[in-house]
Amino acid sequence: MITKQTGSSIGSTIKDMLDEKINSNTIMDNNPGVATNTRTTFLYSRPTQSLLVHEDVIDYETQLALREKWKNLTITDNFLFEKVMRNKRICKRLIEKILGMTIADINFPESEKVINMRRDSKGVRLDVYVTDMDGNIYDIEMQCTNEGPEALGGRTRYYQSMIDADTLSKGSDYRKLRTTYIIFICTFDFLGHGEPLYECKTCWTKKSRDVIQDKSTKIFLNSTVGTADATPDQYPEVDKDLFYLLQYIHTHVIHGDFVKEIDEELTNIKFSETQEVAYMTYEMELLVRHNDGIREGIAIGRKEGLLQGLKQGQSAGRKEGLCQTALSMLENNVSVELISKYTSLSEQEILDLAKEHNLL
């Protein structure tokens, strides 16, 4: 269970707590566990048994590791970021601050947006997928892995194409494509120029660099500008609250009402036992999939190894047969050139074979 405490003793040691109403969804620990952010402390007690996910038993040590991970989650974790962005007010205000415009309202068409066009194609799972009253689409992603501009640029292109294919009906006019904004909040500097925000559009590169109206915009935010000593005055091109959010992501320091609202929402989520169980289940299923992938990889590797061994054996047997033919021809004084022609062995291989069998 999770017990909420208020007060300033954030780093204090907590006594063991046991819950008499233990159920299968509660994970407990006799050892005191303390998780802190700006205002929270978590208490845990020991589980009575391992959790079962599909056919895999998640051992106690793994449960503890997942619990420790839950305690220390920040806004940069995809699971937590998605939950925070489910708050419509926060999500709407964030989009407005990034794009510098007012939106009447937003909707979450699906609890989880997954696009799979074909069985053999690469599907995508979008972190935060929302639409507004005009049908515009906003995809917001938290990106912590720096894959490099080429890979990340390719990712946004693929996301864009999947969204377009998902929303445009077969045979429809391309003018009916919906306006889309793909926004990546990065914990690194995407292009390395020290800018807080990179806005990318398709444009004509000759002379005027006119923007092609393809209704798509890609934005990359750079949280590394939000160092502890940085101020919003250094980056007047972005909204002050947006800068404070980048600083919060980078340093976990709270400035401004908007970031305070985000942090309070995050804290409420982390105090929710339902959300904790959802996170544990999510992580355990990922672990099971990972283990299944390893087992499948081993099985495929064994099969490929057997096939490779068979091919190598066949190749070795064929080579041995050619060598025997070459030896017989050498014994009958056939020229090396002619033997090479009929056996496909190189002249050097034939000469080496002759020397090995004292035929030269």
N, C-alpha and C positions, 0 to 999 in steps of 0.2 A: 504494500500500500504506500501511498504518498501522503504525508502529513504536512500541512502548511504551517509555518511559524512566522510570526511578524516580530519585528524588532531589529536591533542593530547588531546582534551577535552572529554575524554572517560566518565568520571563520571558526566559531566555537565547536568543541567536540560534542556530539549528540549521543545520548544514552540509547541503548537497545530498546526497540519498540516492537511488540508482538500484537498482531491483530487476531482476536478470537474468531472472527468471521472470515476464515480463509476460504477462498473459492478458487476455481481453476484458472481464473483470469488474473489472480493476484500473485505477484512475484515478490518474495520477501528475503530478508537477509538479517541474521543476528548481529553481524558486524555493523557498526554504525557507518552510514554513508552520508556524506555531506556534499551537496552541489550548490554552487553559488554563482549568481550573477550580481547585478546591482542591488537586488532586494530580496532574494529568495534563499530558503534552506529546505532541503528534502530529507525525509527520514524513511528508512526502509527496514523491513524485517524479512527473515529467511523463508524461501519457498519450501513447501513440503515435498515437492516432486519436480522432476524435469518436465518441461513443456514438450508436447508432441506436435510437430508440424508435418502434415502429410505422413510419410513413413519414417521420418527422421526424428530422433530424440535429441533435443537441444540440451546439452549437459549444463550443470549448475554453473560451472566456470564461465561458459558462454553467456548464460543469462546475466551473470554479474557484470561481464564485460559490456553487454548491451545496455544494462542499467546505467553503468558508469558513463557510457556514451550519451545516453538520454539526458543525464544530469548536466553534461557539459555542452549540449547542443547550443549553437548560436543561429542567428538569422541566416547564415550562409548554408546551413544544411537544407537540402531540397525539401525534405519532408516538412520541416518547421516553416520554411519560407512559404510553401504552398498553403499551409494552414493559416498563417498570418494573412496571406493575400486573399483568403476566403472571406475576410472582413471587407464587405463591399465598400464601405466608406474609405478605408485605408487604401485599397486597390485603386479606386477611382481617383483619389487625391494624388497617388503616386504617378499614375498615367498623366494626369493634368500637369504635374510639376515637371515631368520629363519632357513632355511635348510642348509645354507653354501654352496650353489652350484649355477651354472649359468644355466638359462633356456633360450632357444632360443626365445620363444614367448609364449604367453598365449591367450586363447580365452574365451569368455563368451558365452557358448552354448545357454543359455536362460536368459532372463531378470530377471526372478525369478524362482529358482529351487524348485519345489514342487514335492514330491514323495508320491503317494498313490497307494499301491499295491492292496488292496482290500477295499471294502466298510466298512467292519467291523474291519479293521486294523488301527493302529495309523499312520497317515501320518506325514511327516516331511517337514518343509520349511527351506531350507538352506540359511544362510545369504549371503555368497559369495562363489559361485561355479564356478570354472574355470578349464580348461584343458590346457595342453601344447601340443607341436607339436608331442610328442611321445605318446599321449593318456593318460598320467598320470592325475589324478584328485586331485584337491586341494579344500578342504572345509574349509573356515575360519569363525569362529564364535566369536562374542564379547559376553562374559559371565560375567554378573554383579551380578548374584545371586549365592551365595555359597550353593549349594545343598548337599555338602559333597562328598567325594571321591567315595562312592558307587553309588550314584545317577548319578553323572556326568560321572563316568566310564561307567555306564549302558547306558547313553545317547550316548556316543561315539560309544559303541558297536552297538547300534540300528542304528545310522546314517550309520555306516560302512556296516551293513547288508542290509540296504535299498539301498545304493549306489551300492553294489554288485548285488543285485537282479535287479536293474534298468538297469544296464549296461551289464549283462551277459545274452545272449539269451538262451531260453529253449533248453536243450540238448547240450549246448556248453561244451567244455572241460574246467575244472577248471583252467587249465594253461593259459586260455585266460582272467582270471580275471585281471583287470587293477590295476596298482600301485596307491594307494590312500594315501593321507595325510590329516588327520583331525586335524585341528589346532584350539585350543580354546585360545583366549586372555582373561585371567581372571583378574578381578580387586581384586582378593584375592589370597592367597597362597594355591593352590590346595592340596598339600600334607603336607604343614606346615614345610618344611625343609629349607625355606629361599633361595631356588634356583630360578634363574630367568627363567629357562626353564626345564621342565620335558619331556623327550622323552620316549615313551612307545612302546615296541614291544613285540610280542609273542615269548617267549623263553623256552627252556628246562631248568627246574629248578635244575636238578641234575648235580652236578660237574661243567661242563664247561659253563653252561648257554648259550648254542648255540642258536642263533636266528633262529626261524622257518621262512622260506622264504614264508610268506603268502601275501607279497606285501602290507602290511598295516602298517602305522605308525601313532601314535597319539601323539600330542604335546600339552602341556599346558604351556602357558606363565604366569608369575606372575608379575603383574605391581607394586605390593607393595614393590618390591626391589628399585623402583625408587623414593626414598625419596629425599627431596630437597638437602640434604647434601651428597647424594651418588654420586659416580663417576664410570665411566665405567671400570676404572682400578681395581675396586673391583670384577668385574665379567668378567675376560678375556675370559671365555668360550663362551661368546655371542658377536656377532657383536656390535661394538660401537654404530652404528646408531639404532640398535634394542634396546639397553639399553636406549638410549635417547627417543625412542618411548614409552617404558614402563614408563619412568619418565614423559613424556608428558601426558600420560593417567592418571598417579597418581597425578601430581601436576599442569598440564596445562602450565608448563614452557617449552619454546622452546630452544632446543640446537641442533645444527647440521643442515646441508642443507636438509637432508631427512625429518626431522620433520618439518622444515620450509616449505617445499613443501606440506606436508600433511596439515599443518595449513592454508596455502594459499588456498588450494583446499576446505577445510572446510568453510573458510570465503566466498569464491565465491558461494558456495552452499547456505549459509545462506542469502546472498544478492539476491538470485534468487527468484523472485516472483512466478515463476512456481513451484519451489521446495517447497516453503512455502505452496502454495495451495495444492500440492501433499501430504505434511505432514499433513496438517489440515484435508484433506479428509481421509487419512489413519487413523488418530487418531479418527476421528468421526465415521468411520465405525467400528473401534474396540469398541467404546463406544456403538454403536447401537447393536453390537453383544453381548456385555456384558449385556445390558438391556434386549435383547431378551432372553438371557440365564437365567436371573433372572426370567422373566415372565414364561418361560418354566418350570423352577425349581419349582416355586410356583404352577403352574398347576399340575405338576407331584406329588408334595407334597400333594395337596388337594385330588387327585385321590387315592394316596397310603393311605392317612389318612382315606378316606371313606372305602377302602377295608380292612384296618386294623380294623377299627371300626366294620365292618360287621363280620370279623373273631372273634373279641373279643366278639361281641354280640352272635354269634353262640356258642362260647366256654362257655360263661356265661350261656346261655340257657341249654346247654347240662349238665353242672355242676349242675344247679338247678334241672333238671330232675332226675339226679342220686341221689341227696340228698333226693328228695321226695320218690324215690324207697327205699332208705335206711331207711327212717323214717317208711314207711309201714312195712318193714321187722322187724324193731325194735319193733314196736307195736305188731307184731305177734311172738315176742320172738325168732327171728332167731339169731343165734350167730354172734358176731361181725366178726369173722374170715370168716364165710360163706358170710356175707354181703360184706365184702371187696373183696372176690373172684368174686362175681357177678357184683359189681358196679365199681370196680377198684379204689374205694376210699381207702385211707389208714386207718388202724385201729384207728389211732389217730383222723383223721377227723370224723370217725363214732362216736367215744366216745365223741368228742366235740359236735357233732350234738345231741347226746342223752342227754347230760347235758343241752344244750340250750333249749330242749323241755321237760325237766323233765321226761325223760324216763329211768333214772338210779336210 
